[in-house]
Amino acid sequence: MLENILLFLLAGIVLVISGGFLVKSLSKIAEFLGISEFSAAFIIMAIATSLPELFVGISSAMIGNPQLSLGNVIGANILNLTLITGIIILVAKEIKFTTKKIGEDAYLMLFSLILMISLYLINKSLSRIDGAILLCFFAFNIYRKFARRKKFRAKIKKEKAIGKKNVGLNMIIFMIALAALFISSSFAVKYASLLAIDLNLPKILVGLFMLSIATTLPELVFGIRAARSEHKVMGIGDQIGTIITNTVLIIGVVSLIHPITVEFIPFITSSIFMFISAFIFLTFLKTGKKFETLEGISLILIYILFIIIEFFIK
């Protein structure tokens, strides 16, 4: 047990350190690219932290089991919208938004969920055509973000420019820190699970909590580090970008490889809860243009409600 505790603590330390380097390096990269920190987290960090889900999706589609990826994406989306965002808000205490564009991105996040659910409801499946539609929506979002680049660059033009050498160094730091984040998160989950066994904790707790956190741990660590720095908005940018990336990029790619057919009741119940979570997230965001402690607690309680409902349904 002592070995598991020490290795778990070591993985946790690496997680915290790598998360800090990610926030700092991404801030410099955003400045060099001429995009806001929110946009950098929305695009770069969101795609990077969604890579595990993408690899799982491609692997499951290749072996003819794309339903696994769909379930993983819906579960990860619910977790990000509720528990992960709630924790980020509690750490930050308050996250203010100074631009209306963030609200527009949140609306697009909600629309991406509606689009995916609607495409499924048409034929009770997600075909290759549906996958292509989802990927087109993802490409539109990326284009939208970089279309704003010129306007944002004009605002920071008078500020100190970052040299190519510096941005190259920050890119290297970002990649190393990202790799360290993924590796340490997998070890953290592994040794946390072993500790749970050592302590004779119920397997249901291991499955519902530890394993569900596994795929969203990078977002959680990055969000917490951002919340504790002067780059608080980056944590929310990563969350919104991750939801869109999971929903349209990953499901789009998986659908192109292998059409997805799932049972109606399990899909619709989890999708409805995912949509409600996203709607509440958007409502909190638009009310006062900031997140406060009360909103954070509410989102965490919503996740607890989801766990209770899932437990009784199963």
N, C-alpha and C positions, 0 to 999 in steps of 0.2 A: 504493500500500500504506500509506503514512504516513497518508493521509486516513482510511482504514478503521480503522487502529489508534487514531487520535485519537477518532473518532466512537464506536468500540466502548468505549473508556475512559470517554468522556462518558456514554454510556448506562449503563455500570456504576456510575458515581458516582451518577447519578439513582436507579438501582435501590436502592442502599444507603441513600440519604437517605430515599426514599419508604417503604422498608420500616421504618425506624426510626420515622417519624411514624405509620405504621399501627399498630404495636405500642402506642405511647403513647396514641393516641386511642382505640383499641379497649378498652384497659384502663379508661379513664374512662367510656366508653359502657357497659361491663359493670357498673361500679359504679352508674351511674345507673339502669340497667334492673333492678338487683337480681338479676343472674345472675352466676355465677362467670366468671372469665376463660376457663376451659376451655370453658364453654358458649357464651360470646360468640364464641370462635374456631370452635367446633363448628358454630354456626348462621350468624352474620353473615359471618365471614371465609371459611368454607367455601363458602357460596353465592356470595359475591362472586368468589372465585378460580375458581369453576367456570363463570362466565359465558361465557368463550371456548368451552368444550366445549358449553355449551347452545346458543350461537349457531351453532356448527358443526353440531350435531345438528338444529336446526330447519331450517337451510338445506339440509342433505343430505336430510332427510325431504321437504321441499317439492319437491325435484327428483326424488324417487323413488329416492334412493340412501341409505336409512337405515343400510345396512351400514357405511358410512363412520363414522358416529357410534358404532356399537357397537365397532368396532375402535379408535377413538380413546379411548373410555372404558376399555376393557380395558387398552390400552397405558398410559394415564395412571395407572390404578389400580396396575398393577405397578410403575411408576416411583415413585409416591408411597410405596408400601409398602416399597420396598427402598432404592433409591439416595437419594431425597430425605430419607426418615426417617433413613437411616444417616448422611448428612452432618450433619443437624440434631443427632443424638446426639453425633457426634464434636466438633462445635463446642461443645456444652453440657458435654461430658465426663460429666455425670451428670444425669438428669432423674428426680426422685422424684415419686411420686403419693401424695397424702395421703387420698384418698377412694375408696371402693369403687365409686362411680358411674362412674368412668372405665373400670373393668373391664367394667361393664354396657354402656357405650357401645361398647366394643371387641367384645363378644359380638354386639351388634346390627349392627355393621359386618360381621362374619362372616356373620350370618344374612341380611343384605341381598344378599350375594354368592350364598349358597345359594339364596335365593328367586329371583333373576334367572336363575340357571343351571337351576333346577328347572322354572321356567315355560317356558324354551326347550325343555327335553328332552321335555316333555309332547307338544308338537306339532311339534317341530323348527323352531319360529319363535316370535316374540313378537307376539301379537295386540293389538288395541286393549283387549280385556278384561285381558290381562296388564299392559298399560300402566297401566290404572286401578288394578289391584292394587298395582303398584309405587308409584304416587302416593299411595295410601292409607297405605302403610307409611311414606312420607316424612312425610305429615301427622301420623301417629302419633308419629314421632320429635320433630317440632317441638313438638307438644302436651306430650310427656313433659318436654322441657326447660323449658318455661315453667310446667309444673305444679310444678316444684321452686322456682320463683321466690320464692314466699312464705316458704318455709323459709330460703332463702339471705338474703332481705332482713332476716329477723329477726336473723340473725347480724351483719349490718353496720349495723343500725339505729342503734347507738350511735356509729358512726363518722361522720366529717364528711361531710355530704351534699353532693352536687354540684348546683349550681343549674342551672336550665333554660338560662340563657344560656351557661354553660360547656359543657353537653352539646351545645347547638346548634353552638357553635364547634368542638367535637371531631368532630361529625358532618360539618361542612364540611371539616375537615382530613382526616378519614378518606376522604371522597369524592375530594378533590383528590389525596391521596397514592395512592389506589387507581388513579385514572386515570393518574397519572404512572408507577405501577408497570407497568401494562399497556403503555403507549406505549413506555417505555424498554426493557421486556423484548423487545418486537417488534423494536426497533432493534438491541438487543444481539445477537439471533439473526441478523438480517439482515447485520450487519457482521462477525459471527463467521464466517458462511458465506462472505462475500466474502474474508475473510482466509484461510480454508481453501483457496479457489480460488487466491489469490495464492501460497500456500505449496505448491500442488500436492498437497494432502492427498487421499487416496482418497475418492471420493464416498460409499462405504459408511460411512466414519467420520462424514461430515457427516450422513447420513441417520439412522444409529443413535444418534448422540450429540447433535449440535446441534439437529436438528429435533425429536427426541423430547423434549428439554428445554424446547422452546419453550412448550408448553401448560402445563408444570408450573413454569416459572420463577417466577411470582408466589408459589406455595406455598413454593418453595425460599428465596427472599429473605425472605419473612415469617418462615419457620421459623428461619432463621439469625439474624435480628435478635432474635427472641424468645429464642433459645438464648443469645445474648450479653447478655441483660438479666436482670432478676429475674423475668421472666414466661415462663420456660422451658416451662411446661406448655401455653401457648397454641400453641406449634408443633405439639405432638402432637394437641391438640384440633382444629386446622385439618386435619391429615392424616386423622384418623378421620372428621371431618365431611365432608371432600371425597370420601372413598371412598363414603360413604353417598349423598351428593348426586349424584355421578356415576352411581352404579349404579341408584338408584330414581327420582330426579327427572328426570335427563336422559334416561335410557332410557325412563322412563315417558312423558314428553312426546313423544319421538320415536315411540314405539310407537302413541300415540294419533293422531298425524298420519298415520303410514304404518307398517303392520305390518312387522316386520323378519324377513327370511328370509336365513339365511347357510348356507354349507357346514358340515357337521357337524364334520369333522376339524379345520380351522383354528380353529373356535370352541371346541371341547372341549379342544384342547391348550393354547391360551392361557388358557382359563378355569380349567383345572386348576392351571396355574402361578400364576394370580392367587389362587386359593383357598389353595394351599400357602403362598404369600407372606403372606397374611392370617393363616393359622393360626400360622405362625412368629412373626409380629408379635405376635399375641395371647399366645402362649406366653412370649415375652420380657417382655411387659408384666406378666403375672401372676406371673412368677418374681421374687420380691423386691420387687415393686411399684415397679420403677424400670428405667430404661434406662441402660446403662453403655457405655464405649468398645467392649468386646468385642461387644456386641449390634450396635452401629453398624457395625463392620467386617464382621460376619456378614451383615447386610442388604445392604451394598454388594456383597459377594461373590456373593450370591444373584442380584443384578441382572446382574452380569458373566456368571454361569452362564446366565441367560436369554438374553442377547445371543449367547452361543456356540451355544446350542441352536437359536435362531431362525436363525442364520447357516447352520448345517448342514442344517436342515429346508428352507430356501429354496434 
